[in-house]
């Protein structure tokens, strides 16, 4: 209880509340701009957290995370262009409603559902994460290694249709994590004689390159191809509100979708897109108005928005308790923890209890600010969709370069940022997923370091990984996870061969 009160004191002060309000505003803006996400917003503003206290920095960045998920619904509803992947499900009913002259009603439903889902998952995070942390506080090198292996096995579930491309991406991430001095022998690895690489590749330039640059380059390419020169924004009738009867009519859907979103968010590597479409499909199948879905149904908006915002706090559960990011935004948030000298994982609640409780309480406050800001500033947010991409793209690229430089005040990091971004863009065009690279980068060094520590403790015996119960458990679920993924891939292959007439 002492940690909870200490965390609450860190939140309810003038400056922390200001950071939360500002973070929500930034997140909504980045979410509302098509092609940008809260992940990119966190990446861009991560360098600013250097000068903040740890609590203020994490409150600010997690508020961006919360606001970004709702922001994606603004452009999805107003111009039929999802600001985020998860908002694609919102667009299916939101844009038809906007064309019917009910844009404000659709936005208010998205806002109410987003707030509900965010608060629901924040409750689960507050009361569930500490219990999990109590279980994991006694982890040793063997447990950390097998946990990292389990995290790496998630690559198989985020690789899309081609698991081999996902594995190659994961290997690229692991190789990036091994650049620099070997912490146990002091030898140089993969430095290619460049003194700047001795310290390794910094977290911020790498993550900013992986996630921000591809989206910016896509915007530049779209401008060049003249694909986005016209933006038609639906005008809103600001007298068209949302009644309590309409909210009560979708309460059951919001509860169900919030549960789905929290569970999906707690599974590393899944993301808001899966939660949003899964909840939308469940709502459509269980609705008495299923024939109206896709034509302008409020229940469809409620289902997708409550689910994707429930992912936000859900994705922090594996991050806080196991050190595994549950989403791309959570992967970038690891950088904020490390900047302030914290390592996400089983010992985090024990070492930084007040700070973690401050973040969890801050999630509640961020969702309340999102409700207020979304309610009173909706007409201002609508103007964001009119920003020309020819102006937006170069500004974002310069901000990214400045953020990369500020990581170590080194021009070399700008080169790392640009090279990682270009590689991410190219492999994305070739069908290689980017998320496995970030997983490999974050977990690769953790796996290697703890593997060697465990073997030193066991005097070279690999039996340590199967004789310790928790370690053995992680190995078992890793094998099961891989087998299930392989079965899915084999089923897809058999179906494809059957359609081609092979094997008949």
C-alpha positions in Angstrom: 0.0 0.0 0.0 2.9 2.3 0.7 4.0 2.0 -2.9 0.5 2.8 -4.2 0.3 6.0 -2.1 3.8 7.0 -3.1 2.9 6.5 -6.7 -0.3 8.5 -6.4 1.7 11.4 -4.9 3.9 11.3 -8.0 0.9 11.6 -10.3 -1.4 14.2 -8.6 0.9 17.2 -8.8 0.6 20.2 -11.2 3.6 19.2 -13.3 2.9 15.5 -13.7 -0.8 16.3 -14.6 0.4 18.8 -17.1 2.7 16.2 -18.7 -0.2 13.7 -18.9 -2.5 16.2 -20.5 0.1 17.2 -23.0 1.0 13.6 -23.7 -2.6 12.7 -24.5 -2.9 15.7 -26.8 0.3 14.7 -28.6 -0.9 11.1 -28.9 -4.3 12.1 -30.4 -2.6 14.4 -32.9 -0.2 11.6 -34.1 -3.0 9.1 -34.1 -5.2 11.3 -36.2 -2.6 11.9 -38.9 -3.0 9.0 -41.4 0.2 6.9 -41.5 1.4 8.0 -38.1 0.8 6.3 -34.8 1.3 6.7 -31.1 4.4 4.5 -31.6 6.0 7.2 -33.8 4.9 9.9 -31.4 6.6 8.1 -28.5 9.7 7.6 -30.7 9.9 11.3 -31.5 9.3 12.6 -28.0 11.5 9.9 -26.3 14.6 12.2 -26.4 12.7 14.9 -24.5 12.4 12.5 -21.5 16.1 12.9 -20.9 15.5 16.1 -18.9 12.4 14.9 -17.1 12.2 13.0 -13.8 11.6 9.2 -14.3 7.9 9.5 -13.2 7.2 12.5 -15.4 8.9 11.0 -18.4 7.0 7.7 -18.2 3.7 9.4 -17.5 4.2 11.6 -20.5 5.1 8.7 -22.9 2.3 6.4 -21.7 -0.2 9.2 -22.1 0.9 9.5 -25.7 0.3 5.7 -26.0 -3.2 6.1 -24.7 -4.1 9.1 -26.8 -2.7 7.6 -30.0 -5.2 4.8 -30.1 -8.2 7.1 -29.9 -6.6 9.6 -32.3 -6.7 7.0 -35.1 -10.5 7.0 -35.1 -10.6 10.8 -36.0 -9.3 10.4 -39.5 -11.0 7.0 -39.9 -14.4 8.6 -39.2 -13.9 12.0 -40.9 -12.1 11.1 -44.1 -12.3 7.3 -44.3 -8.5 6.9 -43.8 -7.5 5.1 -40.6 -4.9 7.0 -38.6 -3.8 3.7 -37.2 -4.1 0.0 -38.2 -6.6 -0.6 -35.4 -8.8 2.2 -36.6 -9.5 0.4 -39.8 -12.3 -1.5 -38.1 -13.7 1.8 -36.7 -13.8 3.2 -40.3 -16.1 0.4 -41.4 -19.0 2.0 -39.5 -17.6 5.4 -38.6 -17.2 6.8 -42.1 -20.6 5.7 -43.3 -22.1 7.5 -40.2 -20.1 10.7 -41.1 -21.4 10.6 -44.7 -24.9 10.4 -43.1 -24.2 13.7 -41.3 -23.5 12.0 -38.0 -19.8 12.5 -37.7 -19.9 14.0 -34.3 -22.1 11.2 -32.9 -19.6 8.7 -34.3 -16.6 10.6 -32.8 -18.3 10.8 -29.4 -19.1 7.1 -29.5 -15.4 6.3 -30.3 -14.3 8.6 -27.5 -16.7 7.0 -24.9 -15.7 3.4 -26.0 -12.0 4.3 -26.0 -12.2 5.7 -22.5 -14.2 2.7 -21.2 -11.7 0.2 -22.7 -8.7 2.2 -21.4 -10.0 2.4 -17.8 -11.0 -1.3 -17.8 -7.6 -2.5 -18.9 -5.9 0.0 -16.4 -7.8 -1.8 -13.6 -6.6 -5.1 -14.8 -3.0 -3.8 -15.0 -3.2 -2.3 -11.5 -4.6 -5.3 -9.7 -3.2 -8.1 -11.9 0.4 -7.1 -12.7 1.6 -6.9 -9.1 0.4 -10.5 -8.5 2.3 -11.7 -11.5 5.4 -9.7 -10.3 5.3 -11.5 -7.0 5.6 -14.8 -8.8 8.5 -13.7 -11.0 10.6 -11.8 -8.4 12.8 -14.9 -7.8 13.9 -15.4 -11.4 17.5 -16.3 -12.0 19.7 -16.5 -15.1 18.1 -19.8 -16.3 14.6 -18.3 -16.0 15.6 -15.1 -17.7 17.2 -17.0 -20.6 14.2 -19.3 -21.2 11.9 -16.3 -20.8 13.9 -14.5 -23.5 13.6 -17.6 -25.7 9.9 -17.6 -25.2 9.8 -13.9 -26.2 11.8 -14.7 -29.3 9.4 -17.5 -30.2 6.7 -14.9 -30.4 8.3 -14.0 -33.7 6.5 -17.0 -35.2 3.1 -15.4 -34.4 4.0 -11.9 -35.7 5.5 -13.0 -38.9 2.4 -12.8 -41.0 1.9 -15.5 -43.7 5.6 -16.2 -44.1 7.3 -17.5 -40.9 10.7 -17.7 -42.6 10.8 -14.0 -43.3 9.8 -13.4 -39.7 12.7 -15.6 -38.5 15.1 -13.7 -40.8 13.9 -10.4 -39.4 14.3 -11.7 -35.9 17.9 -12.8 -36.6 18.7 -9.3 -37.9 17.5 -7.9 -34.7 19.6 -10.3 -32.6 22.7 -9.4 -34.7 22.1 -5.7 -34.1 21.8 -6.4 -30.3 25.3 -8.1 -30.3 27.2 -5.2 -31.8 29.8 -3.8 -29.4 31.9 -5.0 -26.6 31.3 -8.5 -25.2 30.3 -7.8 -21.6 31.9 -11.0 -20.3 35.2 -11.2 -22.3 35.7 -7.6 -23.4 36.3 -8.5 -27.1 34.9 -6.4 -29.9 32.0 -7.9 -31.9 30.6 -6.8 -35.3 32.3 -3.4 -35.1 34.0 -3.6 -38.4 36.8 -1.5 -37.1 34.5 1.5 -36.4 35.3 3.0 -33.0 31.7 4.4 -32.8 30.3 0.9 -32.8 32.3 -0.2 -29.8 29.6 0.9 -27.4 26.9 -0.8 -29.5 24.0 0.6 -31.4 21.9 2.9 -29.2 18.3 2.0 -28.5 16.7 5.2 -29.6 18.2 5.6 -33.1 17.5 2.0 -33.9 13.9 2.0 -32.7 13.1 5.4 -34.3 14.6 4.1 -37.6 12.6 0.9 -37.5 9.2 2.4 -36.8 9.3 6.1 -37.8 11.2 6.2 -41.1 9.2 3.7 -43.1 6.0 5.7 -42.4 7.6 9.0 -43.3 9.1 7.5 -46.5 5.7 6.2 -47.4 4.2 9.7 -47.1 7.0 11.1 -49.3 6.4 8.4 -51.9 2.6 9.1 -51.8 3.2 12.8 -52.3 5.5 12.0 -55.3 2.9 9.7 -56.8 0.2 12.3 -56.3 -1.9 9.8 -54.4 -2.9 12.0 -51.5 -3.2 15.4 -53.1 -6.9 15.6 -52.3 -8.4 15.2 -48.8 -12.1 15.5 -48.5 -13.1 16.1 -44.9 -16.7 15.5 -43.8 -18.2 18.6 -42.1 -19.6 18.0 -38.6 -22.9 19.1 -37.0 -21.8 20.0 -33.5 -25.3 19.9 -32.2 -25.6 16.1 -33.0 -24.7 14.6 -29.6 -24.6 11.1 -28.1 -27.4 10.1 -25.8 -27.1 8.0 -22.6 -29.6 5.5 -24.2 -27.2 5.0 -27.1 -24.3 4.4 -24.6 -26.4 2.0 -22.5 -27.3 0.1 -25.7 -23.6 -0.8 -26.4 -22.4 -1.3 -22.8 -22.4 -5.1 -23.1 -20.4 -4.8 -26.3 -17.9 -2.5 -24.7 -17.4 -4.8 -21.7 -16.8 -7.8 -24.0 -14.5 -6.0 -26.3 -12.5 -4.6 -23.4 -11.9 -8.1 -22.1 -10.8 -9.2 -25.5 -8.5 -6.2 -25.9 -6.9 -6.6 -22.5 -6.2 -10.3 -23.2 -4.9 -9.7 -26.7 -2.7 -6.8 -25.4 -1.2 -9.1 -22.7 -0.1 -11.5 -25.4 3.2 -10.2 -26.7 3.3 -9.4 -30.4 -0.4 -9.4 -31.1 -1.3 -5.7 -31.2 -4.3 -3.5 -31.5 -5.3 -4.4 -35.0 -6.0 -8.0 -34.1 -8.0 -7.0 -31.0 -10.0 -4.4 -32.9 -11.1 -6.7 -35.7 -11.7 -9.7 -33.4 -14.0 -7.6 -31.2 -15.7 -6.1 -34.2 -16.4 -9.6 -35.6 -17.7 -10.8 -32.2 -20.0 -7.8 -31.9 -21.4 -8.3 -35.4 -22.1 -12.0 -34.9 -23.8 -11.3 -31.5 -25.8 -8.2 -32.5 -29.5 -8.0 -33.3 -28.6 -5.4 -35.9 -25.9 -7.4 -37.7 -27.3 -6.4 -41.1 -26.5 -2.7 -40.3 -22.8 -3.4 -39.6 -20.7 -1.7 -42.3 -23.4 0.8 -43.1 -23.1 3.0 -40.0 -23.7 1.1 -36.8 -22.6 2.7 -33.4 -22.1 -0.8 -31.9 -19.4 -1.5 -34.5 -17.5 1.7 -33.4 -17.9 0.8 -29.7 -16.6 -2.7 -30.3 -13.4 -1.7 -32.1 -12.5 1.4 -30.1 -13.0 -0.2 -26.7 -10.9 -3.2 -27.8 -8.0 -1.2 -29.2 -7.7 1.1 -26.2 -7.9 -1.8 -23.8 -4.8 -3.1 -25.5 -2.8 -0.1 -24.1 -2.7 -1.1 -20.5 -2.8 -4.8 -21.4 0.4 -4.5 -23.4 2.2 -3.1 -20.3 1.4 -6.3 -18.3 4.1 -8.5 -20.0 6.4 -5.4 -20.1 6.3 -4.7 -16.4 6.3 -8.3 -15.2 8.4 -10.2 -17.8 10.3 -7.5 -19.7 8.6 -8.5 -23.0 6.9 -5.8 -25.0 3.3 -6.5 -25.8 3.1 -4.1 -28.7 5.4 -1.9 -30.8 4.6 1.1 -28.6 5.6 -1.0 -25.5 8.8 -1.9 -27.3 9.7 1.7 -27.7 8.7 2.4 -24.0 11.5 0.0 -23.0 13.9 2.7 -24.2 12.4 5.2 -21.7 12.9 2.7 -18.9 16.5 2.1 -19.8 17.2 5.8 -20.2 16.2 6.3 -16.6 18.2 3.3 -15.3 15.4 0.7 -15.1 15.2 -2.7 -16.6 11.6 -4.0 -17.2 11.2 -7.5 -15.9 10.4 -9.5 -12.8 12.4 -7.3 -10.4 10.8 -4.0 -11.5 8.1 -4.0 -8.9 10.5 -4.8 -6.1 13.1 -2.2 -7.2 10.9 0.6 -8.5 7.5 -0.1 -6.9 6.3 3.6 -6.4 7.3 4.5 -10.0 5.5 1.6 -11.5 2.3 2.3 -9.5 2.6 5.9 -10.6 2.5 4.8 -14.2 -0.5 2.5 -13.6 -2.4 5.2 -11.8 -1.4 7.6 -14.6 -3.1 5.4 -17.1 -6.4 6.1 -15.3 -5.8 9.8 -15.4 -4.7 9.7 -19.0 -8.0 8.2 -20.1 -9.9 10.8 -18.1 -7.9 13.6 -19.8 -8.6 11.9 -23.2 -12.3 12.0 -22.5 -12.1 15.8 -21.7 -9.8 16.7 -24.5 -11.7 14.7 -27.0 -15.0 16.1 -25.9 -14.0 19.8 -26.1 -11.4 19.9 -28.8 -12.9 17.6 -31.5 -13.3 20.4 -34.0 -9.7 21.3 -33.6 -8.5 17.7 -34.1 -10.5 17.6 -37.3 -8.2 20.2 -38.8 -5.2 17.8 -38.4 -6.4 15.7 -41.3 -5.9 18.7 -43.6 -2.2 19.1 -43.0 -0.4 18.7 -46.4 1.9 15.7 -46.4 4.5 17.7 -48.4 4.8 19.9 -45.2 4.5 17.1 -42.6 6.9 14.5 -43.9 10.1 16.7 -44.0 9.3 18.2 -40.6 9.0 14.7 -39.0 12.2 13.5 -40.6 14.1 16.4 -39.2 12.7 15.9 -35.7 13.6 12.2 -35.9 17.2 13.1 -36.9 17.4 15.5 -34.0 16.1 12.9 -31.6 18.7 10.3 -32.9 21.5 12.8 -32.4 20.4 13.7 -28.9 20.7 10.1 -27.8 24.5 10.4 -27.4 25.1 13.8 -29.0 26.8 12.0 -31.9 26.4 12.5 -35.6 27.0 8.7 -35.9 23.6 8.0 -34.4 21.9 10.0 -37.1 23.6 7.6 -39.6 22.4 4.6 -37.5 18.9 6.0 -37.5 18.8 6.6 -41.3 20.4 3.2 -42.2 18.0 1.3 -39.9 15.1 3.3 -41.3 16.1 2.6 -44.9 16.6 -1.1 -44.2 13.2 -1.3 -42.4 11.6 0.4 -45.4 13.2 -1.9 -47.9 12.5 -5.2 -46.1 9.0 -4.0 -45.4 8.5 -3.6 -49.2 9.9 -7.1 -49.6 7.3 -8.5 -47.2 9.6 -8.9 -44.2 7.9 -7.8 -40.9 9.6 -5.2 -38.7 8.3 -6.2 -35.3 10.5 -9.3 -35.1 13.6 -7.1 -35.6 12.6 -5.0 -32.5 11.9 -8.2 -30.6 15.3 -9.7 -31.6 17.1 -6.4 -30.8 15.5 -6.1 -27.3 15.7 -9.7 -26.3 18.8 -10.9 -28.1 21.4 -9.5 -25.7 19.2 -10.6 -22.7 19.1 -14.1 -23.9 22.9 -14.3 -24.6 24.0 -12.8 -21.3 21.8 -15.0 -19.2 22.6 -18.1 -21.1 26.3 -17.6 -20.3 25.6 -16.7 -16.7 23.4 -19.8 -16.3 26.1 -22.1 -17.8 28.7 -20.6 -15.5 26.5 -21.3 -12.5 25.9 -24.9 -13.6 29.5 -25.4 -14.5 28.6 -25.9 -18.1 25.7 -28.3 -17.6 22.6 -27.6 -19.8 20.4 -29.5 -17.4 19.9 -26.3 -15.4 17.3 -25.2 -17.9 15.1 -28.3 -17.4 15.7 -29.0 -13.7 14.4 -25.6 -12.5 10.6 -25.7 -12.6 10.0 -22.2 -14.0 12.7 -22.5 -16.6 11.3 -25.8 -17.7 7.8 -24.3 -17.9 8.9 -21.6 -20.3 10.7 -24.1 -22.4 7.5 -26.2 -22.7 5.3 -23.3 -23.6 7.9 -22.2 -26.1 7.8 -25.6 -27.8 4.0 -25.6 -27.7 3.8 -22.1 -29.2 6.2 -23.0 -32.0 4.3 -26.3 -32.7 0.9 -24.5 -32.9 2.4 -21.9 -35.2 3.9 -24.6 -37.4 0.6 -26.4 -37.5 -1.1 -23.3 -38.7 1.5 -22.8 -41.4 1.2 -26.5 -42.5 -2.6 -26.1 -42.7 -2.2 -23.0 -44.9 0.3 -24.9 -47.1 -2.0 -28.0 -47.4 -4.9 -25.7 -48.3 -2.8 -24.0 -51.0 -1.7 -27.3 -52.4 -5.2 -28.6 -52.4 -6.4 -25.6 -54.4 -3.6 -26.1 -56.9 -4.7 -29.8 -57.3 -1.6 -31.2 -55.7 -2.0 -34.4 -53.8 -5.4 -35.4 -55.2 
